[in-house]
Amino acid sequence: MDLIRIIFSILLPPVGVFLQVGLGGAFWLNILLTILGYISGIIHAVWIIAKR
């Protein structure tokens, strides 16, 4: 399942984070990071998935 989340994190970072943590603070932070810079959103999403 983590592989699917990582693939979603590369394509759409907020979706990968949502699948991992739901609508928590990490999800909203990831949306903000993705808007400010797509690469920062990807890094944050992969970090969230790898951390849990």
WOBEL-V359571 format. One line per field, one symbol per residue. ss: DSSP state (H for helix, E for strand, C for the rest). phi: phi as a letter, one per 40 degrees, with the letter a starting at -180 (. if undefined). psi: psi as a letter, one per 20 degrees, with the letter a starting at -180 (. if undefined). Layout:
ss->???
phi->???
psi->???
//
This chain:
ss->CHHHHHHHHHHCHHHHHHHHHCCCHHHHHHHHHHHHCHHHHHHHHHHHHHHC
phi->.ccccccccccbdcccccccbgccccccccccccccadcccccccccccccb
psi->hhgghhghhhgnghgggghgiblahhghhhgghhghoghhhgggghggghh.
//
